[in-house]
């Protein structure tokens, strides 16, 4: 096991930077997750750590070793891809043992090691089968097991659960977290699935256009996103964004008004300046006392324990109306066309600079 340290790492393809000035350190034994939209550089970072891609600038360390010029086979990392990459002519046991044999591990220790891994992944009963006799979920577990059996210093996972159905993905994700807790191998995991990111990670690295946007624990990123991109990327449904104008004492949304929260009054906001206000769906409710907004329901989506309501902000041009997502109890029973008075939890209101995207309310709290 070892730390992984990227110091101002850049990877260019011709003149185009796939990742630029990436700096972070994954401490020994932690589980970090890289997230971001397609093309943001997640897999490029993983491939650079593995030694599959050379870096153009910067330094890369695994443990205390500078590994820029060390080939992949000597870095002592194991990587699991979205593609299982199992040998079709080998049994599950032979696939699990292949990497150990290639590294000339003592043959007497190979079978006990793969049996231990197979037991942990619930594939012990499949050891004599070949990949074509396995389901997709079983094949993915074998691929994970092959990497775990090597007991590498660093474990790299590139969207390993994306081909699994929903229930199996949930089960395998839980097993993966439990395995990490037992084994303590430094792990870096790439995904576009925010549920995987939030549930698995010790720390999340949010990327966009090849650059780091924020590094923090899952709940910190969710509660205090540093910019609008992070705020709208993490969260399902995403944070609502409301364009508004500051009039000196409140925020004007066409014909509706949101009060300026007391805890943010230390911000120096210019009168007449435009801002994007952010509020998460769970921080909006039907008004019981103070009404901040009035909306018209356009869609109701029952989700079992809750309903997701999409509603149009009244007072705006219908062709350009702002749409809000609101999480409600099924007991509310709104219908399409209903007009609802809404109350916002202003303690969770975010104020974004529309030019830079920066979350001014987080900057105020630091």
C-alpha positions as MATLAB code, in Angstrom:
seq = 'XXXXXXXXXXXXXXXXXXXXXXXXXXXXXXXXXXXXXXXXXXXXXXXXXXXXXXXXXXXXXXXXXXXXXXXXXXXXXXXXXXXXXXXXXXXXXXXXXXXXXXXXXXXXXXXXXXXXXXXXXXXXXXXXXXXXXXXXXXXXXXXXXXXXXXXXXXXXXXXXXXXXXXXXXXXXXXXXXXXXXXXXXXXXXXXXXXXXXXXXXXXXXXXXXXXXXXXXXXXXXXXXXXXXXXXXXXXXXXXXXXXXXXXXXXXXXXXXXXXXXXXXXXXXXXXXXXXXXXXXXXXXXXXXXXXXXXXXXXXXXXXXXXXXXXXXXXXXXXXXXXXXXXXXXXXXXXXXXXXXXXXXXXXXXXXXXXXXXXXXXXXXXX';
ca = [
       0.000    0.000    0.000;
       1.167    3.541   -0.733;
       0.141    7.112   -1.203;
      -0.365    8.508   -4.715;
       0.807   12.066   -5.371;
       0.249   14.022   -8.581;
       2.211   17.278   -8.715;
       1.169   19.767  -11.430;
       0.490   16.945  -13.887;
      -0.493   17.840  -17.453;
      -1.182   15.455  -20.328;
      -1.406   16.879  -23.833;
      -2.409   15.177  -27.050;
      -0.709   17.325  -29.680;
      -1.615   20.863  -28.562;
      -4.761   19.867  -26.645;
      -4.534   19.413  -22.870;
      -6.644   16.447  -21.734;
      -5.710   17.265  -18.123;
      -3.963   20.413  -16.946;
      -2.035   21.249  -13.758;
      -3.533   18.394  -11.726;
      -2.303   18.311   -8.134;
      -3.641   16.075   -5.372;
      -2.407   13.458   -2.918;
      -4.298   10.295   -2.014;
      -3.064    9.201    1.428;
      -2.089    5.591    2.022;
      -5.163    3.378    2.394;
      -7.804    5.910    1.371;
     -10.496    5.527   -1.297;
     -10.793    8.543   -3.619;
     -13.274    8.975   -6.456;
     -12.816   11.065   -9.604;
     -16.074   12.394  -11.059;
     -17.075   14.770  -13.808;
     -18.815   14.918  -17.191;
     -17.629   12.880  -20.159;
     -14.299   14.111  -21.510;
     -13.272   15.870  -18.283;
     -10.048   13.856  -17.908;
     -10.992   11.224  -15.294;
      -9.730    8.200  -17.212;
      -6.668   10.102  -18.461;
      -5.584   10.639  -14.843;
      -6.116    6.976  -14.059;
      -4.154    5.848  -17.113;
      -1.315    8.225  -16.215;
      -1.091    6.741  -12.709;
      -1.115    3.227  -14.168;
       1.641    4.097  -16.633;
      -0.534    3.473  -19.692;
      -0.209    7.129  -20.745;
       2.901    9.294  -20.410;
       2.503   12.665  -18.738;
       3.609   15.792  -20.594;
       4.504   17.873  -17.538;
       4.662   17.442  -13.795;
       5.625   14.669  -11.402;
       3.927   11.474  -10.320;
       4.797    9.557   -7.136;
       3.595    6.188   -5.857;
       4.766    5.864   -2.297;
       8.109    7.662   -2.241;
       9.042    6.587   -5.790;
       9.068    9.057   -8.655;
       7.439    6.946  -11.376;
       7.312    9.226  -14.420;
       9.716    6.973  -16.297;
       8.898    3.650  -14.622;
       6.951    1.296  -16.950;
       3.466    0.161  -16.022;
       4.475   -3.404  -15.129;
       6.882   -2.125  -12.459;
       4.511    0.309  -10.727;
       2.759   -2.351   -8.613;
      -0.733   -1.098   -9.437;
      -3.768   -3.158  -10.448;
      -6.412   -1.727  -12.764;
      -9.991   -2.824  -13.404;
     -11.680   -1.572  -16.558;
     -15.305   -1.304  -17.630;
     -14.405   -4.114  -20.046;
     -13.831   -7.264  -18.003;
     -10.861   -8.449  -20.158;
     -11.013  -12.056  -18.924;
      -9.209  -14.852  -20.742;
     -12.048  -16.863  -22.333;
     -10.151  -20.176  -22.451;
      -9.259  -20.096  -18.749;
     -11.393  -21.017  -15.764;
     -12.263  -18.437  -13.122;
      -9.530  -19.865  -10.883;
      -6.976  -19.609  -13.681;
      -8.024  -16.021  -14.432;
      -7.647  -15.100  -10.768;
      -4.247  -16.766  -10.584;
      -2.853  -15.489  -13.889;
      -1.362  -12.248  -12.578;
       0.200  -14.048   -9.622;
       1.853  -16.633  -11.842;
       3.195  -13.919  -14.153;
       4.821  -12.305  -11.106;
       6.290  -15.639  -10.050;
       4.443  -15.764   -6.732;
       5.126  -18.958   -4.767;
       2.747  -21.564   -6.304;
       1.886  -22.895   -2.836;
       0.394  -19.551   -1.827;
      -1.598  -18.906   -5.013;
      -4.540  -21.254   -4.408;
      -5.202  -20.088   -0.817;
      -5.029  -16.482   -1.939;
      -7.523  -16.856   -4.807;
      -9.879  -18.891   -2.625;
      -9.879  -16.109   -0.029;
     -10.636  -13.481   -2.675;
     -13.296  -15.676   -4.314;
     -14.988  -16.184   -0.958;
     -15.040  -12.431   -0.303;
     -16.625  -11.765   -3.715;
     -19.074  -14.693   -3.496;
     -17.636  -16.427   -6.565;
     -16.036  -19.414   -4.804;
     -18.634  -21.742   -6.360;
     -17.628  -20.517   -9.841;
     -13.895  -21.264   -9.733;
     -14.037  -24.108  -12.263;
     -16.296  -22.323  -14.748;
     -15.168  -20.385  -17.815;
     -16.159  -16.745  -18.489;
     -18.786  -17.717  -21.105;
     -20.647  -19.595  -18.380;
     -20.916  -16.500  -16.172;
     -23.333  -13.600  -16.049;
     -22.060  -10.061  -16.609;
     -22.069   -9.396  -12.875;
     -20.115  -12.560  -12.151;
     -17.544  -11.689  -14.830;
     -17.100   -8.252  -13.292;
     -16.510   -9.803   -9.877;
     -13.855  -12.078  -11.371;
     -12.146   -9.016  -12.895;
     -12.223   -7.303   -9.500;
     -10.944  -10.466   -7.828;
      -8.034  -10.794  -10.239;
      -6.877   -7.305   -9.303;
      -7.417   -7.820   -5.563;
      -5.558  -11.141   -5.561;
      -2.377   -9.366   -6.632;
      -2.420   -7.317   -3.414;
      -1.050   -4.258   -5.234;
       0.105   -1.029   -3.659;
      -2.601    0.902   -5.546;
      -5.964   -0.203   -6.877;
      -7.314    1.709   -9.920;
     -10.922    1.252  -11.066;
     -12.303    2.776  -14.279;
     -16.137    2.614  -14.124;
     -16.063   -1.078  -13.153;
     -19.782   -1.310  -12.326;
     -21.282    0.534  -15.288;
     -22.252   -2.638  -17.187;
     -24.207   -4.122  -14.277;
     -27.958   -3.843  -13.756;
     -29.198   -1.540  -11.004;
     -29.658   -4.098   -8.208;
     -26.373   -5.876   -8.905;
     -24.545   -2.555   -9.148;
     -25.882   -1.586   -5.714;
     -24.886   -4.942   -4.208;
     -21.423   -4.938   -5.793;
     -20.817   -1.335   -4.720;
     -21.543   -2.280   -1.106;
     -19.242   -5.314   -1.370;
     -16.503   -3.169   -2.866;
     -16.704   -0.716    0.029;
     -16.570   -3.553    2.567;
     -13.578   -5.071    0.766;
     -11.729   -1.782    0.913;
     -12.467   -1.461    4.614;
     -10.943   -4.916    5.162;
      -7.974   -4.666    2.801;
      -7.107   -0.967    3.148;
      -5.575   -0.737   -0.338;
      -5.103    2.806   -1.656;
      -7.837    3.083   -4.282;
      -8.723    5.585   -6.999;
     -12.090    5.076   -8.662;
     -13.452    6.759  -11.784;
     -17.184    7.116  -12.304;
     -19.822    9.433  -13.708;
     -22.367    8.003  -11.238;
     -22.736   10.428   -8.358;
     -24.330    7.782   -6.108;
     -21.160    5.688   -6.417;
     -19.057    8.770   -5.739;
     -21.002    9.830   -2.643;
     -21.246    6.364   -1.094;
     -17.733    5.042   -1.797;
     -15.390    7.988   -1.422;
     -13.289    9.228    1.437;
     -12.687   12.230   -0.818;
     -14.191   13.241   -4.171;
     -12.241   15.037   -6.905;
     -14.613   16.907   -9.223;
     -13.176   17.582  -12.675;
     -14.346   19.649  -15.618;
     -12.552   20.298  -18.916;
      -9.352   18.721  -17.635;
      -9.115   20.834  -14.472;
      -9.890   20.207  -10.824;
     -12.941   22.088   -9.582;
     -13.079   20.878   -5.973;
     -11.609   18.234   -3.672;
     -13.495   17.451   -0.467;
     -15.416   14.829    1.487;
     -18.743   13.859   -0.137;
     -21.023   15.731    2.258;
     -18.854   18.855    2.159;
     -18.992   18.954   -1.633;
     -22.751   18.434   -1.581;
     -23.405   21.085    1.074;
     -20.716   23.592    0.051;
     -19.995   23.363   -3.694;
     -17.347   25.890   -4.678;
     -19.005   26.760   -7.973;
     -22.142   26.298  -10.023;
     -20.700   23.429  -12.065;
     -20.052   21.344   -8.933;
     -23.441   22.310   -7.466;
     -25.399   21.162  -10.496;
     -23.283   18.070  -11.221;
     -23.576   16.446   -7.791;
     -27.121   15.839   -6.688;
     -30.052   14.030   -8.254;
     -32.174   15.904   -9.047;
     -29.613   18.691   -9.439;
     -29.624   21.999   -7.621;
     -32.176   24.527   -8.895;
     -30.662   27.653  -10.450;
     -32.703   30.862  -10.328;
     -31.449   33.939  -12.247;
     -32.050   37.035  -10.130;
     -31.179   40.719   -9.732;
     -30.092   42.195   -6.409;
     -31.997   45.389   -5.546;
     -30.019   46.270   -2.427;
     -32.183   44.373    0.063;
     -33.599   41.341   -1.795;
     -33.336   39.298   -4.980;
     -35.797   40.033   -7.763;
     -36.917   37.140   -9.981;
     -39.024   39.011  -12.529;
     -42.199   39.633  -10.471;
     -41.226   37.550   -7.455;
     -38.880   38.302   -4.559;
     -36.497   36.224   -2.428;
     -35.243   37.884    0.765;
     -31.531   38.460    1.265;
     -30.549   35.897    3.964;
     -29.230   37.472    7.162;
     -26.214   35.135    7.373;
     -24.988   36.315    3.956;
     -25.305   40.053    4.536;
     -21.560   40.421    4.986;
     -21.211   39.827    1.246;
     -20.611   43.044   -0.657;
     -23.242   42.737   -3.392;
     -23.737   45.619   -5.805;
     -27.240   46.924   -6.351;
     -28.516   45.997   -9.804;
     -26.005   43.151  -10.137;
     -27.183   39.815  -11.595;
     -26.688   36.577   -9.678;
     -27.683   32.933   -9.990;
     -29.350   31.677   -6.832;
     -29.058   27.965   -6.048;
     -31.353   25.859   -3.871;
     -31.579   22.072   -3.679;
     -34.973   20.374   -4.195;
     -35.074   19.068   -0.616;
     -34.739   22.622    0.725;
     -38.029   23.746   -0.814;
     -41.428   23.017    0.715;
     -45.032   24.110    0.427;
     -45.306   27.311    2.441;
     -46.715   26.958    5.932;
     -45.921   30.523    7.013;
     -43.740   32.672    4.769;
     -44.229   32.436    0.991;
     -41.132   33.117   -1.107;
     -42.239   31.894   -4.539;
     -45.396   30.876   -6.361;
     -45.144   28.170   -9.008;
     -47.393   26.184  -11.317;
     -46.961   22.408  -11.347;
     -46.007   21.056  -14.786;
     -45.055   17.446  -13.955;
     -45.458   15.041  -11.036;
     -43.140   11.998  -10.788;
     -44.020    9.465   -8.045;
     -40.859    7.821   -6.648;
     -42.363    5.726   -3.845;
     -41.216    7.277   -0.584;
     -41.312   10.746   -2.173;
     -42.551   12.546   -5.241;
     -40.552   14.810   -7.515;
     -42.505   17.854   -8.647;
     -41.414   20.025  -11.533;
     -42.955   23.465  -11.478;
     -42.755   26.688  -13.451;
     -41.978   29.972  -11.750;
     -44.935   32.273  -12.307;
     -44.583   35.817  -13.574;
     -42.098   34.947  -16.326;
     -42.416   34.472  -20.061;
     -43.704   30.882  -20.438;
     -41.284   30.214  -23.269;
     -38.327   31.084  -20.997;
     -39.799   30.225  -17.610;
     -37.537   28.925  -14.859;
     -38.358   25.317  -13.923;
     -37.837   24.154  -10.345;
     -37.498   20.595   -9.040;
     -39.055   20.029   -5.615;
     -38.970   16.899   -3.454;
     -42.231   16.372   -1.575;
     -43.967   13.814    0.585;
     -46.509   11.660   -1.298;
     -49.078   13.017    1.166;
     -48.862   16.403   -0.600;
     -50.595   15.021   -3.734;
     -50.084   17.991   -6.072;
     -51.584   17.845   -9.555;
     -50.456   19.318  -12.874;
     -51.801   22.860  -13.116;
     -51.881   23.457   -9.357;
     -50.441   26.735   -8.129;
     -48.287   26.254   -5.058;
     -46.850   28.757   -2.580;
     -43.281   27.733   -1.743;
     -41.024   28.432    1.192;
     -37.236   28.173    0.788;
     -34.796   27.169    3.492;
     -32.688   30.297    3.112;
     -29.917   28.845    5.293;
     -29.101   26.619    2.297;
     -29.351   29.293   -0.390;
     -26.274   29.581   -2.627;
     -25.330   32.754   -4.513;
     -23.324   32.188   -7.690;
     -21.483   34.794   -9.719;
     -22.931   34.288  -13.223;
     -19.643   35.281  -14.873;
     -17.188   33.100  -12.925;
     -19.604   30.526  -11.508;
     -18.061   30.927   -8.037;
     -20.240   30.226   -5.017;
     -20.060   33.509   -3.116;
     -21.943   32.123   -0.130;
     -19.253   29.445    0.422;
     -16.477   32.021    0.086;
     -18.288   34.020    2.770;
     -18.232   31.067    5.170;
     -14.536   30.225    4.788;
];
